[in-house]
Amino acid sequence: MAEAYGWLLDLFADRQSGIVLWFVCDAHKRLRLRQDFPVRFYARGPKAALKKLDSFLHAQPIALKSVYTKRRDLYEKETQTVLAVETQPARVFSLVRRASQRFPDLDFYDADIPVSVRHAAQYGTFPLAFCQVIYQGDRIQTIKVADSPWKPDPTPAPLRTLRMGVGCDLRQNKPKEITIQFADKKHRIPWDNERVLVYHFNSILERYDPDLVLSSYGDIWLIPTLLEAAKRMRVPLKLNREPRRGVRLKKENSYMSYGRIIYRGQQALLYGRCHIDSHNSMLWQDYDLESVLEMARATCLPIQTAARTSPGTGINMMETATALRLKILVPWQKTRSEDEKTAYTLMLSDRGGLAYHPIPGVHENVGMVDFVSMYPSIMTYCNISPELPNPEGLGRSPYPPGLIPQTLKPLLEKRIAIKQRMLSLPRDDPERAPLDARNTALKMLLVCCFGYLGYKAAKFGRIESHEAISALSREALICAKEAAEDMGFTVLHMYVDGLWVKKDGCEDPDDFVPLLDAIAARTSLPIALDSVYRWVAFLTSRQDGKTTVPNRYFGVKHDGSVTVRGIAIRTHDTAPYIAKVQKELLNYLRRASDLRELRQKIPNTLKLILKRYKTLRYGHVRLADLVVHQRMGKRLEDYRVRSPAAIAASQLKEVGTAIQMGQRIPLVYTLGRPGVRAWHTQVPLDCRSIDYRHYSKLLIRASAAILQPFGVAEEQLEAYLLGDGVVQQSLQI
């Protein structure tokens, strides 16, 4: 017997039997072990049908055991008799799929659960968990987790990280070399000689033996291209630590999420080490590696899977792990439908979150008060879960904690602990950035848990619970508003889980503490002061200047940071040049200490806009800064009226580039028909054809959004710019 301590890096089903686990023991040692890990799935239905299923399964050329047992269905009070089938984890899904086709009237459970989630439910493991293992040969005898995914400050594993990329935008240039960086060493391998490329790449992998491979375009181009080159040379590419395993390539796909089509590109997954493509990761673009690792710890999904997984899938895995621990059946395909309701009942129950129209204009010394993870807090405090009766109001539930609250409680407590830790650190503390990344990953999971509860295909979803949470959130926000007004505050705005308030003499965070205490006393929900704004501007609608928009505002906090919502800089379809101008305007205005100084800056702001406007109209802007990205909302052949994205997609199709629903299509607006050109090296683009007039209108619109609260309308700004700044005296500033 031997003993080892290490961090769990990877876990996957073995093709023969059991599972394979890879551990990072220290800066040098990596340990590969195997473990016997038979798993179960269940079938439920008439006894005669279950007997036929049992005979069918035992006739398959797969080793398995079966037994009748009792299990709990979340939606039913009594335990149910089910047929439990035990086999190897690599065999479960294909076996269930064949059985369901043969016996479509039976219900199947625990059929599509990732092996990492099953192992987490049984042994408490999770990615990068610090473990003690006792093993003989390469077989684990016992495994103990000396760690918890809910520790606010986990001990970092000594991971070896290799970064590789192509050093260019693949849509505009053909790569000339591959760049590989490990620690302080950097390699450049030219593409023109495949033999040198493959052998050099393999030697680097052998020399450094990385745990993480972080790539740029690795999923969709870099790794597939390397694999093709290695295949032509008949040389195995040593990307995997598992010598008999190839790189797993998962096909691209599109899916619907919250009414939008989301595109997920092809994935290149490794065994024994983890690959993350920064261009194909849900979290990487904004939050880097820390958020990915936090998502993996919380969801128990493998690191490279967690990087590419939506938060909705992540929360589903967490609920599944809880159900396994509680011995609750996890349905393969949900069959429970929504309860019948009258139109009147539906009208009363399905109202969503509460949103007020803010008081328009610019306001000084505004406190933004919000409930800490309001919906998860309500679900936990009021014990809302599909199997329990819905509460009639805010308050403690008389029932034991349900499946959903048990899942969310440690997640919520960890996020609150991280936020409190961040509040104690100076703004420039280097520890804040990784904490913020981890906090954001947890926040995304908590936000999705509410929406997932109302998702019709969610394994543990129930729309009535979803509606109850919305009703209680409206009640909590009204209680907060009443508490603020009772204390003499003016409520400027309320939006779902927060409210903006001001009161003469309240300028510092401590001035708002009595209000926070009063709201907490009335609602029993965690409440916090998000920030105090030096000034904040609530914007009106572009279509109706008398109507404000709930989620369209910008402001500057007392620490000098800027918050923006609902304007061009926040949208994905804004050209970089337009976004840069809007950001430049906000950075200039944020230096104002009060409203008087703010208004004094408007004339110089106009001059700045005029300068950027002239630069654009004269064509002195990089083409890359004029590229707009628009999402394909449906298949190309389904468009009756071609949108700019559809026109650009058809151009890409003509040069052999396949386009899927949900992809963002890069394009440039041009003169004449068809009005746009795809941004791609194989689609010709004449610089003289750029429609600078259209971009100028976009610039005016984006700039007017910043000036609107100060009395400068879009039409006035346009006249000022067209008149070369000579009509400034007509502006109301």
LINBELTA-V669155 format. One record per residue. RES is the residue in one small letter. PHI is phi in whole degrees, 0 to 359 (999 if undefined). D_FIRST is the distance of its C-alpha to the first C-alpha in Angstrom with 2 decimals. Layout:
# LINBELTA-V669155
res->RES phi->PHI d_first->D_FIRST
res->RES phi->PHI d_first->D_FIRST
This chain:
# LINBELTA-V669155
res->m phi->999 d_first->0.00
res->a phi->232 d_first->3.77
res->e phi->234 d_first->6.92
res->a phi->214 d_first->10.31
res->y phi->240 d_first->13.83
res->g phi->184 d_first->16.56
res->w phi->267 d_first->19.61
res->l phi->286 d_first->19.69
res->l phi->267 d_first->22.19
res->d phi->212 d_first->22.56
res->l phi->210 d_first->21.73
res->f phi->205 d_first->23.48
res->a phi->289 d_first->23.66
res->d phi->274 d_first->22.41
res->r phi->294 d_first->25.30
res->q phi->272 d_first->23.48
res->s phi->197 d_first->21.31
res->g phi->65 d_first->19.70
res->i phi->224 d_first->19.47
res->v phi->246 d_first->18.35
res->l phi->235 d_first->17.46
res->w phi->247 d_first->18.13
res->f phi->240 d_first->17.24
res->v phi->262 d_first->19.24
res->c phi->273 d_first->17.06
res->d phi->201 d_first->19.99
res->a phi->296 d_first->23.22
res->h phi->240 d_first->21.66
res->k phi->271 d_first->18.12
res->r phi->237 d_first->17.90
res->l phi->238 d_first->14.79
res->r phi->253 d_first->15.30
res->l phi->229 d_first->13.09
res->r phi->242 d_first->14.30
res->q phi->215 d_first->14.52
res->d phi->290 d_first->16.52
res->f phi->211 d_first->19.48
res->p phi->292 d_first->22.59
res->v phi->234 d_first->25.63
res->r phi->239 d_first->29.03
res->f phi->234 d_first->32.62
res->y phi->230 d_first->35.65
res->a phi->230 d_first->39.22
res->r phi->224 d_first->42.18
res->g phi->163 d_first->45.67
res->p phi->302 d_first->47.88
res->k phi->299 d_first->46.14
res->a phi->296 d_first->47.85
res->a phi->293 d_first->46.67
res->l phi->294 d_first->43.06
res->k phi->296 d_first->43.25
res->k phi->295 d_first->44.54
res->l phi->298 d_first->41.78
res->d phi->301 d_first->39.17
res->s phi->295 d_first->40.79
res->f phi->299 d_first->41.00
res->l phi->293 d_first->37.30
res->h phi->288 d_first->36.21
res->a phi->277 d_first->38.56
res->q phi->281 d_first->36.65
res->p phi->281 d_first->34.38
res->i phi->225 d_first->31.34
res->a phi->288 d_first->28.70
res->l phi->204 d_first->29.29
res->k phi->231 d_first->29.77
res->s phi->221 d_first->32.66
res->v phi->201 d_first->33.81
res->y phi->274 d_first->36.66
res->t phi->211 d_first->35.81
res->k phi->251 d_first->37.48
res->r phi->217 d_first->37.07
res->r phi->263 d_first->39.17
res->d phi->267 d_first->41.43
res->l phi->304 d_first->42.19
res->y phi->268 d_first->45.89
res->e phi->232 d_first->46.40
res->k phi->285 d_first->46.46
res->e phi->271 d_first->45.22
res->t phi->291 d_first->41.82
res->q phi->245 d_first->42.11
res->t phi->280 d_first->41.06
res->v phi->226 d_first->39.03
res->l phi->267 d_first->37.27
res->a phi->265 d_first->33.57
res->v phi->241 d_first->32.07
res->e phi->251 d_first->28.31
res->t phi->204 d_first->27.18
res->q phi->282 d_first->25.12
res->p phi->300 d_first->26.01
res->a phi->289 d_first->27.53
res->r phi->260 d_first->29.98
res->v phi->299 d_first->31.33
res->f phi->296 d_first->34.20
res->s phi->295 d_first->35.76
res->l phi->293 d_first->35.57
res->v phi->294 d_first->37.26
res->r phi->297 d_first->39.87
res->r phi->294 d_first->40.87
res->a phi->294 d_first->40.97
res->s phi->292 d_first->43.10
res->q phi->291 d_first->45.54
res->r phi->280 d_first->45.94
res->f phi->232 d_first->46.15
res->p phi->292 d_first->47.73
res->d phi->272 d_first->48.81
res->l phi->270 d_first->45.33
res->d phi->261 d_first->43.47
res->f phi->246 d_first->39.90
res->y phi->225 d_first->37.33
res->d phi->54 d_first->33.96
res->a phi->264 d_first->34.69
res->d phi->240 d_first->34.56
res->i phi->268 d_first->31.86
res->p phi->303 d_first->29.66
res->v phi->297 d_first->26.01
res->s phi->295 d_first->25.22
res->v phi->288 d_first->27.54
res->r phi->299 d_first->26.02
res->h phi->294 d_first->22.52
res->a phi->297 d_first->24.17
res->a phi->294 d_first->25.90
res->q phi->272 d_first->22.84
res->y phi->245 d_first->20.21
res->g phi->80 d_first->22.63
res->t phi->282 d_first->21.59
res->f phi->194 d_first->24.28
res->p phi->303 d_first->24.83
res->l phi->68 d_first->23.70
res->a phi->289 d_first->21.98
res->f phi->275 d_first->19.69
res->c phi->233 d_first->16.31
res->q phi->251 d_first->13.02
res->v phi->235 d_first->10.20
res->i phi->247 d_first->6.64
res->y phi->218 d_first->5.66
res->q phi->230 d_first->4.85
res->g phi->66 d_first->7.87
res->d phi->247 d_first->10.30
res->r phi->254 d_first->9.85
res->i phi->285 d_first->9.59
res->q phi->265 d_first->8.60
res->t phi->218 d_first->10.56
res->i phi->223 d_first->12.93
res->k phi->233 d_first->15.36
res->v phi->265 d_first->18.46
res->a phi->259 d_first->19.69
res->d phi->199 d_first->22.92
res->s phi->214 d_first->26.04
res->p phi->291 d_first->28.32
res->w phi->258 d_first->31.24
res->k phi->292 d_first->30.68
res->p phi->297 d_first->33.95
res->d phi->233 d_first->32.37
res->p phi->291 d_first->28.89
res->t phi->289 d_first->26.99
res->p phi->291 d_first->27.61
res->a phi->279 d_first->24.87
res->p phi->283 d_first->25.39
res->l phi->281 d_first->26.56
res->r phi->262 d_first->28.21
res->t phi->243 d_first->31.44
res->l phi->243 d_first->33.78
res->r phi->249 d_first->37.28
res->m phi->217 d_first->39.54
res->g phi->199 d_first->43.02
res->v phi->250 d_first->46.33
res->g phi->72 d_first->48.51
res->c phi->201 d_first->51.29
res->d phi->275 d_first->52.46
res->l phi->296 d_first->51.90
res->r phi->284 d_first->54.94
res->q phi->241 d_first->57.24
res->n phi->219 d_first->55.77
res->k phi->270 d_first->53.89
res->p phi->299 d_first->50.90
res->k phi->257 d_first->51.43
res->e phi->203 d_first->47.98
res->i phi->251 d_first->44.47
res->t phi->254 d_first->43.36
res->i phi->231 d_first->39.74
res->q phi->232 d_first->38.73
res->f phi->224 d_first->35.49
res->a phi->55 d_first->35.66
res->d phi->259 d_first->38.94
res->k phi->253 d_first->39.17
res->k phi->229 d_first->41.37
res->h phi->240 d_first->41.93
res->r phi->236 d_first->44.88
res->i phi->244 d_first->44.72
res->p phi->290 d_first->48.03
res->w phi->276 d_first->48.27
res->d phi->286 d_first->50.95
res->n phi->232 d_first->48.66
res->e phi->298 d_first->45.92
res->r phi->297 d_first->44.27
res->v phi->298 d_first->43.99
res->l phi->301 d_first->42.88
res->v phi->292 d_first->39.95
res->y phi->293 d_first->38.70
res->h phi->296 d_first->39.10
res->f phi->297 d_first->37.33
res->n phi->297 d_first->34.34
res->s phi->293 d_first->34.17
res->i phi->294 d_first->34.19
res->l phi->298 d_first->31.31
res->e phi->293 d_first->29.25
res->r phi->290 d_first->30.29
res->y phi->265 d_first->29.68
res->d phi->45 d_first->26.97
res->p phi->288 d_first->28.15
res->d phi->272 d_first->26.39
res->l phi->242 d_first->29.81
res->v phi->247 d_first->32.82
res->l phi->257 d_first->35.98
res->s phi->236 d_first->39.01
res->s phi->244 d_first->42.71
res->y phi->65 d_first->43.86
res->g phi->293 d_first->40.48
res->d phi->292 d_first->40.52
res->i phi->269 d_first->44.07
res->w phi->218 d_first->44.82
res->l phi->298 d_first->42.62
res->i phi->292 d_first->39.47
res->p phi->302 d_first->41.50
res->t phi->292 d_first->43.82
res->l phi->297 d_first->41.04
res->l phi->296 d_first->39.56
res->e phi->295 d_first->43.04
res->a phi->296 d_first->43.54
res->a phi->295 d_first->40.22
res->k phi->294 d_first->41.15
res->r phi->297 d_first->44.53
res->m phi->273 d_first->42.97
res->r phi->60 d_first->40.30
res->v phi->238 d_first->37.63
res->p phi->293 d_first->34.52
res->l phi->274 d_first->34.39
res->k phi->268 d_first->30.99
res->l phi->287 d_first->31.10
res->n phi->272 d_first->27.85
res->r phi->277 d_first->24.36
res->e phi->277 d_first->23.84
res->p phi->295 d_first->25.60
res->r phi->263 d_first->26.74
res->r phi->247 d_first->28.05
res->g phi->269 d_first->31.56
res->v phi->293 d_first->32.95
res->r phi->273 d_first->33.74
res->l phi->256 d_first->37.43
res->k phi->265 d_first->38.69
res->k phi->292 d_first->42.45
res->e phi->294 d_first->44.76
res->n phi->203 d_first->46.23
res->s phi->235 d_first->48.68
res->y phi->212 d_first->48.56
res->m phi->268 d_first->50.73
res->s phi->216 d_first->49.79
res->y phi->52 d_first->52.32
res->g phi->80 d_first->55.19
res->r phi->243 d_first->54.14
res->i phi->274 d_first->52.82
res->i phi->251 d_first->49.62
res->y phi->256 d_first->48.52
res->r phi->238 d_first->44.93
res->g phi->288 d_first->44.61
res->q phi->304 d_first->42.37
res->q phi->240 d_first->38.71
res->a phi->245 d_first->36.39
res->l phi->250 d_first->32.75
res->l phi->250 d_first->29.72
res->y phi->239 d_first->26.08
res->g phi->91 d_first->23.35
res->r phi->216 d_first->26.06
res->c phi->243 d_first->29.01
res->h phi->244 d_first->32.71
res->i phi->232 d_first->35.48
res->d phi->262 d_first->39.15
res->s phi->297 d_first->41.38
res->h phi->268 d_first->44.25
res->n phi->223 d_first->42.43
res->s phi->241 d_first->40.66
res->m phi->295 d_first->41.94
res->l phi->246 d_first->41.33
res->w phi->297 d_first->41.14
res->q phi->306 d_first->44.87
res->d phi->257 d_first->45.51
res->y phi->232 d_first->42.27
res->d phi->65 d_first->39.92
res->l phi->293 d_first->36.12
res->e phi->303 d_first->35.66
res->s phi->292 d_first->37.24
res->v phi->296 d_first->35.09
res->l phi->296 d_first->31.84
res->e phi->293 d_first->33.30
res->m phi->298 d_first->34.31
res->a phi->295 d_first->30.81
res->r phi->301 d_first->29.27
res->a phi->289 d_first->31.93
res->t phi->267 d_first->32.04
res->c phi->67 d_first->28.34
res->l phi->276 d_first->29.64
res->p phi->305 d_first->28.06
res->i phi->305 d_first->29.68
res->q phi->290 d_first->31.85
res->t phi->284 d_first->32.92
res->a phi->299 d_first->33.79
res->a phi->295 d_first->35.95
res->r phi->253 d_first->38.08
res->t phi->260 d_first->38.18
res->s phi->287 d_first->41.14
res->p phi->301 d_first->40.74
res->g phi->298 d_first->42.00
res->t phi->294 d_first->39.08
res->g phi->298 d_first->36.77
res->i phi->292 d_first->38.24
res->n phi->298 d_first->38.02
res->m phi->293 d_first->34.26
res->m phi->294 d_first->34.02
res->e phi->296 d_first->36.18
res->t phi->296 d_first->34.16
res->a phi->298 d_first->30.89
res->t phi->298 d_first->32.81
res->a phi->298 d_first->34.19
res->l phi->297 d_first->30.80
res->r phi->295 d_first->29.59
res->l phi->271 d_first->32.88
res->k phi->58 d_first->32.69
res->i phi->257 d_first->35.92
res->l phi->296 d_first->36.81
res->v phi->256 d_first->36.97
res->p phi->296 d_first->39.99
res->w phi->287 d_first->39.76
res->q phi->231 d_first->43.48
res->k phi->294 d_first->45.31
res->t phi->243 d_first->48.33
res->r phi->286 d_first->49.63
res->s phi->257 d_first->52.84
res->e phi->291 d_first->54.78
res->d phi->296 d_first->56.90
res->e phi->291 d_first->60.58
res->k phi->220 d_first->62.77
res->t phi->282 d_first->66.42
res->a phi->299 d_first->67.60
res->y phi->293 d_first->68.55
res->t phi->298 d_first->65.14
res->l phi->297 d_first->63.47
res->m phi->296 d_first->65.85
res->l phi->285 d_first->64.97
res->s phi->269 d_first->61.20
res->d phi->262 d_first->60.43
res->r phi->246 d_first->61.70
res->g phi->73 d_first->58.74
res->g phi->282 d_first->58.40
res->l phi->269 d_first->61.38
res->a phi->221 d_first->63.04
res->y phi->257 d_first->66.29
res->h phi->278 d_first->68.61
res->p phi->292 d_first->68.38
res->i phi->284 d_first->71.47
res->p phi->292 d_first->72.29
res->g phi->108 d_first->72.83
res->v phi->253 d_first->71.25
res->h phi->231 d_first->70.18
res->e phi->261 d_first->69.28
res->n phi->49 d_first->66.65
res->v phi->254 d_first->64.88
res->g phi->266 d_first->61.76
res->m phi->258 d_first->59.25
res->v phi->253 d_first->57.59
res->d phi->221 d_first->54.88
res->f phi->286 d_first->52.54
res->v phi->284 d_first->48.88
res->s phi->46 d_first->47.39
res->m phi->307 d_first->50.22
res->y phi->297 d_first->49.25
res->p phi->298 d_first->45.59
res->s phi->296 d_first->46.88
res->i phi->295 d_first->49.36
res->m phi->298 d_first->46.80
res->t phi->281 d_first->44.52
res->y phi->292 d_first->47.29
res->c phi->269 d_first->49.41
res->n phi->58 d_first->46.47
res->i phi->264 d_first->47.58
res->s phi->207 d_first->45.48
res->p phi->303 d_first->46.60
res->e phi->274 d_first->46.02
res->l phi->248 d_first->48.07
res->p phi->296 d_first->51.84
res->n phi->285 d_first->53.05
res->p phi->290 d_first->54.36
res->e phi->269 d_first->58.06
res->g phi->194 d_first->57.75
res->l phi->296 d_first->55.59
res->g phi->162 d_first->53.87
res->r phi->289 d_first->50.86
res->s phi->272 d_first->49.89
res->p phi->280 d_first->49.91
res->y phi->265 d_first->47.03
res->p phi->299 d_first->43.27
res->p phi->305 d_first->41.79
res->g phi->278 d_first->41.79
res->l phi->299 d_first->39.28
res->i phi->293 d_first->40.91
res->p phi->300 d_first->41.20
res->q phi->295 d_first->37.58
res->t phi->289 d_first->36.61
res->l phi->278 d_first->39.02
res->k phi->304 d_first->38.79
res->p phi->295 d_first->35.69
res->l phi->296 d_first->36.95
res->l phi->294 d_first->40.36
res->e phi->297 d_first->39.16
res->k phi->293 d_first->37.08
res->r phi->296 d_first->40.11
res->i phi->297 d_first->42.38
res->a phi->297 d_first->40.04
res->i phi->292 d_first->39.99
res->k phi->297 d_first->43.78
res->q phi->295 d_first->44.32
res->r phi->297 d_first->42.21
res->m phi->296 d_first->44.36
res->l phi->295 d_first->47.54
res->s phi->275 d_first->46.60
res->l phi->259 d_first->46.25
res->p phi->298 d_first->49.22
res->r phi->298 d_first->50.18
res->d phi->265 d_first->49.33
res->d phi->292 d_first->45.89
res->p phi->296 d_first->43.35
res->e phi->284 d_first->40.86
res->r phi->294 d_first->43.30
res->a phi->299 d_first->42.85
res->p phi->296 d_first->39.12
res->l phi->295 d_first->39.71
res->d phi->295 d_first->42.64
res->a phi->296 d_first->40.67
res->r phi->293 d_first->37.99
res->n phi->300 d_first->40.81
res->t phi->293 d_first->42.57
res->a phi->299 d_first->39.60
res->l phi->294 d_first->39.31
res->k phi->299 d_first->43.09
res->m phi->297 d_first->43.20
res->l phi->295 d_first->40.75
res->l phi->293 d_first->42.80
res->v phi->296 d_first->46.05
res->c phi->288 d_first->44.90
res->c phi->298 d_first->43.71
res->f phi->291 d_first->47.40
res->g phi->296 d_first->48.60
res->y phi->292 d_first->45.74
res->l phi->295 d_first->46.68
res->g phi->262 d_first->50.07
res->y phi->283 d_first->48.87
res->k phi->298 d_first->49.99
res->a phi->263 d_first->46.86
res->a phi->295 d_first->44.36
res->k phi->298 d_first->41.99
res->f phi->237 d_first->42.72
res->g phi->270 d_first->46.09
res->r phi->202 d_first->49.32
res->i phi->297 d_first->52.50
res->e phi->295 d_first->53.94
res->s phi->292 d_first->51.11
res->h phi->302 d_first->51.69
res->e phi->293 d_first->55.40
res->a phi->296 d_first->54.79
res->i phi->296 d_first->52.80
res->s phi->299 d_first->55.69
res->a phi->297 d_first->58.18
res->l phi->290 d_first->56.33
res->s phi->293 d_first->55.98
res->r phi->295 d_first->59.76
res->e phi->298 d_first->60.30
res->a phi->295 d_first->58.12
res->l phi->291 d_first->59.95
res->i phi->295 d_first->63.33
res->c phi->299 d_first->62.32
res->a phi->295 d_first->61.36
res->k phi->297 d_first->64.70
res->e phi->295 d_first->66.64
res->a phi->296 d_first->64.86
res->a phi->295 d_first->65.68
res->e phi->291 d_first->69.30
res->d phi->296 d_first->69.72
res->m phi->263 d_first->68.75
res->g phi->88 d_first->71.25
res->f phi->277 d_first->68.99
res->t phi->266 d_first->70.23
res->v phi->271 d_first->67.73
res->l phi->276 d_first->68.04
res->h phi->197 d_first->65.46
res->m phi->223 d_first->62.81
res->y phi->212 d_first->60.24
res->v phi->62 d_first->57.58
res->d phi->229 d_first->55.47
res->g phi->210 d_first->57.47
res->l phi->217 d_first->60.95
res->w phi->254 d_first->62.94
res->v phi->228 d_first->65.20
res->k phi->214 d_first->67.61
res->k phi->200 d_first->69.81
res->d phi->305 d_first->72.15
res->g phi->92 d_first->70.53
res->c phi->259 d_first->66.94
res->e phi->232 d_first->65.56
res->d phi->256 d_first->62.38
res->p phi->306 d_first->59.11
res->d phi->296 d_first->59.82
res->d phi->292 d_first->63.07
res->f phi->261 d_first->61.22
res->v phi->300 d_first->58.91
res->p phi->302 d_first->61.43
res->l phi->293 d_first->61.54
res->l phi->299 d_first->57.78
res->d phi->297 d_first->57.78
res->a phi->294 d_first->60.59
res->i phi->293 d_first->58.87
res->a phi->298 d_first->55.58
res->a phi->293 d_first->57.60
res->r phi->278 d_first->59.34
res->t phi->249 d_first->56.38
res->s phi->63 d_first->53.26
res->l phi->250 d_first->51.52
res->p phi->295 d_first->50.00
res->i phi->230 d_first->52.68
res->a phi->213 d_first->52.75
res->l phi->273 d_first->55.24
res->d phi->295 d_first->54.10
res->s phi->186 d_first->56.66
res->v phi->246 d_first->60.26
res->y phi->274 d_first->62.31
res->r phi->300 d_first->64.92
res->w phi->201 d_first->66.62
res->v phi->219 d_first->65.75
res->a phi->243 d_first->67.88
res->f phi->261 d_first->67.89
res->l phi->262 d_first->69.29
res->t phi->267 d_first->71.64
res->s phi->288 d_first->71.42
res->r phi->293 d_first->72.80
res->q phi->280 d_first->74.72
res->d phi->222 d_first->76.15
res->g phi->293 d_first->76.65
res->k phi->263 d_first->77.25
res->t phi->248 d_first->73.90
res->t phi->275 d_first->70.66
res->v phi->246 d_first->67.28
res->p phi->305 d_first->64.43
res->n phi->244 d_first->61.76
res->r phi->222 d_first->63.89
res->y phi->199 d_first->64.08
res->f phi->210 d_first->63.17
res->g phi->194 d_first->63.10
res->v phi->239 d_first->62.13
res->k phi->279 d_first->60.07
res->h phi->294 d_first->60.90
res->d phi->274 d_first->58.02
res->g phi->93 d_first->59.72
res->s phi->283 d_first->57.30
res->v phi->252 d_first->58.91
res->t phi->243 d_first->58.13
res->v phi->227 d_first->59.56
res->r phi->217 d_first->59.56
res->g phi->74 d_first->61.46
res->i phi->241 d_first->63.09
res->a phi->306 d_first->62.78
res->i phi->297 d_first->60.12
res->r phi->263 d_first->57.68
res->t phi->260 d_first->58.28
res->h phi->284 d_first->56.54
res->d phi->262 d_first->59.83
res->t phi->262 d_first->61.44
res->a phi->297 d_first->62.24
res->p phi->307 d_first->60.54
res->y phi->295 d_first->63.97
res->i phi->296 d_first->65.11
res->a phi->296 d_first->61.93
res->k phi->296 d_first->62.31
res->v phi->296 d_first->65.90
res->q phi->297 d_first->64.99
res->k phi->295 d_first->62.19
res->e phi->297 d_first->64.66
res->l phi->297 d_first->67.15
res->l phi->295 d_first->64.67
res->n phi->295 d_first->63.48
res->y phi->288 d_first->67.12
res->l phi->288 d_first->67.98
res->r phi->293 d_first->64.96
res->r phi->285 d_first->66.51
res->a phi->290 d_first->69.24
res->s phi->272 d_first->68.90
res->d phi->207 d_first->71.20
res->l phi->294 d_first->73.35
res->r phi->298 d_first->76.36
res->e phi->293 d_first->74.50
res->l phi->297 d_first->72.79
res->r phi->293 d_first->76.15
res->q phi->292 d_first->77.44
res->k phi->275 d_first->74.73
res->i phi->298 d_first->75.82
res->p phi->303 d_first->78.59
res->n phi->291 d_first->76.17
res->t phi->297 d_first->73.71
res->l phi->298 d_first->76.47
res->k phi->295 d_first->77.06
res->l phi->297 d_first->73.38
res->i phi->298 d_first->73.42
res->l phi->299 d_first->76.60
res->k phi->296 d_first->75.03
res->r phi->292 d_first->71.96
res->y phi->296 d_first->74.30
res->k phi->295 d_first->76.41
res->t phi->302 d_first->73.39
res->l phi->288 d_first->72.37
res->r phi->296 d_first->75.86
res->y phi->275 d_first->76.47
res->g phi->76 d_first->73.25
res->h phi->266 d_first->71.58
res->v phi->233 d_first->68.16
res->r phi->300 d_first->65.20
res->l phi->299 d_first->64.81
res->a phi->298 d_first->61.11
res->d phi->277 d_first->62.18
res->l phi->251 d_first->64.27
res->v phi->285 d_first->61.55
res->v phi->248 d_first->61.14
res->h phi->249 d_first->58.17
res->q phi->238 d_first->59.08
res->r phi->276 d_first->56.89
res->m phi->279 d_first->57.61
res->g phi->279 d_first->58.09
res->k phi->204 d_first->58.49
res->r phi->293 d_first->58.61
res->l phi->303 d_first->61.15
res->e phi->287 d_first->63.25
res->d phi->271 d_first->63.50
res->y phi->283 d_first->65.49
res->r phi->275 d_first->69.18
res->v phi->249 d_first->70.09
res->r phi->288 d_first->68.01
res->s phi->283 d_first->66.43
res->p phi->307 d_first->65.88
res->a phi->295 d_first->62.20
res->a phi->293 d_first->63.24
res->i phi->296 d_first->65.79
res->a phi->294 d_first->63.27
res->a phi->295 d_first->60.72
res->s phi->295 d_first->63.35
res->q phi->294 d_first->63.95
res->l phi->293 d_first->60.26
res->k phi->298 d_first->60.26
res->e phi->296 d_first->63.17
res->v phi->261 d_first->61.17
res->g phi->91 d_first->58.18
res->t phi->261 d_first->55.97
res->a phi->285 d_first->54.69
res->i phi->238 d_first->54.91
res->q phi->246 d_first->53.10
res->m phi->302 d_first->54.01
res->g phi->91 d_first->52.74
res->q phi->290 d_first->52.67
res->r phi->270 d_first->54.60
res->i phi->262 d_first->57.30
res->p phi->281 d_first->58.49
res->l phi->210 d_first->62.27
res->v phi->231 d_first->65.35
res->y phi->283 d_first->68.70
res->t phi->231 d_first->71.54
res->l phi->285 d_first->75.32
res->g phi->70 d_first->76.93
res->r phi->270 d_first->75.22
res->p phi->273 d_first->72.48
res->g phi->97 d_first->71.88
res->v phi->216 d_first->68.26
res->r phi->229 d_first->66.29
res->a phi->296 d_first->62.57
res->w phi->272 d_first->60.78
res->h phi->205 d_first->59.36
res->t phi->299 d_first->59.93
res->q phi->267 d_first->61.40
res->v phi->255 d_first->63.83
res->p phi->297 d_first->66.83
res->l phi->221 d_first->67.96
res->d phi->271 d_first->71.24
res->c phi->303 d_first->71.12
res->r phi->286 d_first->74.77
res->s phi->267 d_first->73.93
res->i phi->297 d_first->71.87
res->d phi->272 d_first->73.44
res->y phi->292 d_first->73.68
res->r phi->295 d_first->76.03
res->h phi->295 d_first->73.35
res->y phi->296 d_first->70.80
res->s phi->295 d_first->73.49
res->k phi->295 d_first->73.85
res->l phi->296 d_first->70.12
res->l phi->295 d_first->70.35
res->i phi->298 d_first->73.29
res->r phi->298 d_first->71.47
res->a phi->293 d_first->68.36
res->s phi->289 d_first->70.51
res->a phi->296 d_first->72.73
res->a phi->298 d_first->69.75
res->i phi->283 d_first->69.32
res->l phi->272 d_first->73.06
res->q phi->308 d_first->73.87
res->p phi->295 d_first->73.34
res->f phi->256 d_first->75.83
res->g phi->88 d_first->78.63
res->v phi->258 d_first->78.27
res->a phi->280 d_first->78.34
res->e phi->300 d_first->77.01
res->e phi->295 d_first->80.58
res->q phi->294 d_first->81.73
res->l phi->296 d_first->78.88
res->e phi->298 d_first->79.68
res->a phi->296 d_first->83.36
res->y phi->298 d_first->82.45
res->l phi->289 d_first->80.31
res->l phi->294 d_first->82.83
res->g phi->271 d_first->85.55
res->d phi->59 d_first->83.66
res->g phi->83 d_first->83.31
res->v phi->271 d_first->87.05
res->v phi->252 d_first->86.91
res->q phi->297 d_first->84.64
res->q phi->294 d_first->87.43
res->s phi->277 d_first->87.26
res->l phi->279 d_first->83.69
res->q phi->275 d_first->83.31
res->i phi->232 d_first->81.18
